[in-house]
Amino acid sequence: MSIFKRNPIDLSQPALLVEHLSTGYPGNPYALTDICFSINGGERVAVIGPNGAGKSTLFKAIVGLLQFTHGHISIYGADCYSSHIYVGYVPQQSEIDWTFPVSVYDVVMMGRNRHIGWLRWPSKSDRAIVNDILDHLSLADLASRQISELSGGQRRRVFIARALAQDARVLLLDEPFSGVDQHAEGEIVEALEILTRHGITILLSTHHLETAALHFDKVMILNGALLAYGPPAEALTQQSLRDAFGPALPIFPHDDDLLLFQQRDA
């Protein structure tokens, strides 16, 4: 069994297409202006930029949590408002109530709600899908644990699993490496590699530039506008990083002329 039921999609279309997107909040309606990019199916794209650059704003516009004032977003050729089932969203950890008394299994099963419907019990197929996802992400042994008992890396993997349970083909992760140690970061990267093997497209925001450079197909640099987008060696130039982070950014040479800055979360 696949780790999710594959709903029919048009694989000839980009997994995610954003055209001339402008969006924001009351008081700042143009937090992002004229954003244009395309992501192919199965690609992994890291989004970097300083705090307030618009990374979370972009994700919320894509999943429909934030109205956009101009532009167009499509998922495999379908308007984003009619294709939300294909998009999974893992918000920043500060937006999740970790004290809520619910088990790992229950959290992942929540991803099946759209398929189960209201006031109905999960079917045998729903349970099989959830168990398969838990196995793939090495969470089966934790299925009965309360989410409050989990480590940071385990919590991220649980919410990745929940997104998969909804049959997501495009997965958005907002700062999943924030506040975790290097071991947990490695576990998350390993989980992302599993998803890539199943053809899932990943858009992930991070401050960990080295991880973005080494583990992603493309890097997107935001700061109110799209400053650079492409393979890491092309996007992570000294000029694009200084445009995003300012002239005080400490930049160090890396292999293959890739430029990295040494910034880690505390």
N, C-alpha and C positions, 0 to 999 in steps of 0.2 A: 504494500500500500504506500502511496505517496504520502509525504508529511502534510499534505493538504489536498482537498478536492480541487481539481483544476477546472474552474469555470471557463467557458470558451472566450478567448480574447483574440484580437487581431495582432499576431506576432510580427506583421510587416510594419506596424506602427511603433513609434518610440514609446518606451514604457512610461515616460513622463516628458511632456512638452509644456514649457512655460513661455508665453509670448507677450512681451511688452507689459509685464505685470507691474502695477503700482498699487500699494496697499499700506495700511497703517492703522492708527488708533485715533480716537477723539483727542484733539489737541495736537496730533502729529499724523495727519492723514497720509503723508508720503514718507513713512519710515523706510520704505523701499520704492525705488522708481525705475521703471523701464527695464525690468529684469527679463532676460531672454536666455534660455538654454534648453538643451534636449539631452535626455539620458536613454541609452539603449537598454533593452531587456538584459538583466543579469549583471549590469555594471554596478560597481561600488564607487560612490562619489562622497568625498569628505568636504564639508562646508566649514570654512574657517573665517575668522574675523574677530575684532575686539568685542567686548561687551557692548550691547546696544547696536550692533551692526545690522541686525535684522534677521538673524538666523532663525530664531523661534518664530518671528513674524512670517517668514517664508513658509515654514512648516505648517503653521496654523491656517494660512491661506490655502495651501494645497489640500488639507483635509477638511476644509469647509468651516473651521471654527472662527474664521475671520473673513469678512466680506472684503473683496478687493474693488478698488475704484476704477481700475482700467486693466485691460488685458484679457488673456485667455489661458486656461490650464486644461490639459487633457491627459487622460490615462489610457494608454493603448488606443488612442484615437477617439475615445469617448469623453465628453465633457465631464469635468471633475465632479460636478454636482450630481451626475447620474452614475458615477463609477466609484463611489466611496468604498464599496465593498472590496475593491481591489487594493485599497491603501490601508496599511496598518501604521499606527502612530504610537511611539513610546515617548511620553513627555519627560521633561526634566524631573528628577526624583523628588524635588521639593514640592511638586504639584500633586504628589500621591500621598494619601493618608495610610501610612504603614501600620497604624495601630488598629485598623479595621479588622475585626476577627474573621478572617477568611483563609482557607487553605490554598496551597499552591495549585492543587487540582481544580478547585472552584474558580480561581482567578483565570486559569487557562480555559476552562469551560465557558466563562463569560464571553470569550471570543466567538462562541457558537450561537450567541443569542439571536443574531439576525436570521440564522438558518432554522433555529428551533421555533421561534415565535413566542409570543407572550403566553403565559399560563400553560405551557406545555413542558413535559419532561424531556430530557435528552434521549435521543434514540440510541440503539446499539451502534449505529454508524457514527454518531456524534462522539460517543465514548471511545470508540476505536480510534478516531482521528486524534482526540486529545491524548490518549495513551501513546500513540505513535509519535506525536510531537514531543511529549515528555521524554520518551526514549531517545529520540534524535538529539535533544539538547541536554542529555545527561541529567535530567530532573526527576526521573521516575522514583528514585529513592527518597525524594523530598516531597512527594505528592501530598502527603497528609500533614506536612508541616505548616504552621501558621506563617504568613509572610513576614510578620514582625520578627521571627526567629532567624531569618535568612541573612547572609552576608550581602554586601553591596553588589558583588558580581552575580550572585545567585538571583537577587531581586531583578537585575536587568534581564537576565536570561528568562525569568518567569514572564516578564511583560513582552519580551520578544516572542515567547511561545504563545501568549494570548493573541498577539497580532496575527500569528500564523494560523491560529485556530479559526479566524474569520475568513480564511482563504486569501489573505493579502498577497498580492504579487509585487507590490511596491511597499517597502518598509522605511519609515522615517524615524530616526532615533535622535533625540535632542540631548546632547551632552551625556551619552551613556558612560563615558570614562571619568566623569567628574566625581571626585571623592572616593575612588577605588584605588587599591594598591596595584603594583605591576602584575602580580599573579592574577588578580581578578580581571585586569585589563586583557591579559592573555586569554582568559577563559571567554571573554566577550568576543575577542577577535576570532577565536576558534569557532564560536557559534556562528559568526558572520560568514566564515568560510563554508560552513555546512549549508547555510542558506544560499550562498552563491552557487554551490553545486546543484541546487534544486531550481536554479534559474530565477531566484528572487532578486529584484533590484533594490539597492540600498542607498539611501541618502542620509548621511550622518553628520551632525555638527560636533565639532571638537575644538579644544584649545591645544591638543597634543599634536603638534605639527609633524613630529617624527613618525608617529603612528599613521597620520594621514599620508605621508610621503611613501611609506614602506608597504602599506596594506590596502591601498585604494587605487582604482584605475584612473580616477580623475580627481582633481582638487578644484573647488570653487572658492574664490575669495570675495567676501561681501563686506561692504561698509556703506550701507545706504543704497549703493548701486553695485552692479556686478563688475568687479575690478579685474578679475582674471578667471579663466575656466579652461581646463584641459588636463593632459597628463601631468603628473607632479613635476617632472623636469622642465615643463614649459610654463606651468602656472606659478610655481614657487620661485620667482625671480626676486632679486634684491629690490627692484623697483616696485613690483606688485606688493611685496610685504611692507615696504616703507609707506606706500600709498594707503595701505590698510591700517597699519599699526603706528605710523609716525616715524620720524627720523631717529628716535631714541631706541628703537628695537634692536636688541643684540642679535646679530646674524653671524653664523659660523659656516664655513664651507663644509660640504659633505661629499660623499661619493658621487661621481658623475656630474659634478658641478651643481648638484642640488643644494639649495640654501635652506638651512634649518635654524630655528631659534630655540634656545633652551628654555622652554616654558612648561612647567608642570603644575597641576593643581596641588595645593597644600594638603 
